[in-house]
Structures are given as structure tokens and as C-alpha cells.
Amino acid sequence: MRTKITTFLLALTLASCSVFGSLTSNTTIQPNDSFVLGNNEHGNFKVKLKNVSNHSLKVFMAPLEGGTHSPVTVNPNESVTVKTEQNTALIIENKSNEVASVDLYVTGDTGLSMGYKK
């Protein structure tokens, strides 16, 4: 009986923590477009972002309840680390007329929506 209870509790713990981990991505953003990470309910997450484009990008946070804050300009080949609060999206904006590319390493809550917007 103790083994079954222990096994159940271990499985429950692993299942409840499954959204906490990491993900790695190289993301392409079309000209005059934005990539939106985490535009859904979620916990805190951290993004290590490297701009692998030949032009600057703007990164900022957008809480689900509205507004934006904490803008950062990321120059070519520059890396930044951004800690994002619960229920707040991270927006990577490409205002240039060229395709942009970023390397992302995300830790924390990785149950995040991902999409693009004009």
C-alpha cells in the first residue's frame, strides 16, 4: 500500500510540474511583424534572447489585462535576458523591411502560446 501511495504522489508531482522546463527555438519574424510569446494565462518565465538579425529589434512586455512596459532595444548579435511576470506576454517587434531572426531559450513556465501579429 505504501508503494502505491508513493508512486501516486510521485506521478502527481511530476504531472503538476510538467509545464515547468525549458525550450529552445530559432524564430523568424517577417518585416513589420511581431512575435508574441505567452499571450495566455501562465506562470513566470525567463527568456534569454539573441538577435541574430542585421538590424535592431524592440522587445517589451504586455500584461493580459492591457498596456505595455519595459521596452528594450536589442541590437544585432546582442543577447538580453528578460524575466516575464505571470500572465504577461513578451513581444518581439521587427519594425524593419527585412526578415528578423532570434534565438530563444525559455525557462520557467513553458505552457506559453506563440503567435504573430501585425
Sequence and secondary structure as in RCSB ss.txt:
>XXXX:A:sequence
MRTKITTFLLALTLASCSVFGSLTSNTTIQPNDSFVLGNNEHGNFKVKLKNVSNHSLKVFMAPLEGGTHSPVTVN
PNESVTVKTEQNTALIIENKSNEVASVDLYVTGDTGLSMGYKK
>XXXX:A:secstr
 HHHHHHHHHHHHHHHTTTEEEEEEEEEE TTEEEEE  SS   EEEEEEE SSS EEEEEEETTS  EEEEEE 
TT EEEEEE TTEEEEEEE SSS EEEEEEEEEE    EEEE 
